[in-house]
Amino acid sequence: MYFCNVFKRLPYISDRVGIIASVVCLVHCLIFPVLVLLRIPLSEWLHEFWHALEYLFLLVSFAAVYFSARSTAKPWMRYFLWVSFFALAASILLKHYEDVFDTMAIVAAVILIVAHIVNIRQLSCKVH
């Protein structure tokens, strides 16, 4: 009985996890430039750890998008989720080469948040 309830709620859980991961990623992307502007000294270890968090966000976002895309009935919603995820992934992987990818990561995180919110609203409309 409990497992059945978990599988019924999995789309909601994955969308909520995706929203949380994207918001934390967004905050992470916005805080680092502020730390640099304030000239707060970051040790090399902290600097590497700070950038390693980006890959953790990608891993969590991938799982959230995977389960959310599997549960949605709308094909365009699947594409919206995956395109926004790949935009975020590309921007994180390429941001060390050009500064424009920092801005792209922020925009992609916001779009991914919107995608998960739209998916939750569609799922709630489908149930009621």
WOLIN-V643659 format. One line per field, one symbol per residue. ss: DSSP state (A for helix, B for strand, O for the rest). phi: phi as a letter, one per 20 degrees, with the letter a starting at -180 (. if undefined). psi: psi as a letter, one per 40 degrees, with the letter a starting at -180 (. if undefined). A space follows every 50 residues. Layout:
ss->???
phi->???
psi->???
This chain:
ss->OAAAAAAAAAAAAAAAAAAAAAAAAAAAAAAAAAAAAOOOOOOAAAAAAA AAAAAAAAAAAAAAAAAAAAAOOOAAAAAAAAAAAAAAAAAAAAOOOOOA AAAAAAAAAAAAAAAAAAAAAAAAAAAO
phi->.fffffffegfffffffffffffffffgfefgfffffelffdfffffffg fffffffffffffffgffffeeeefffgfffffffffffffffdfeebff fffffffffffffffffffffffffffe
psi->ddddddddeddddddddddddddddddddddddddddefhhhiddddddd ddddddddddddddddddddeiehdddddddddddddddddddeeedidd ddddddddddddddddddddddddddd.
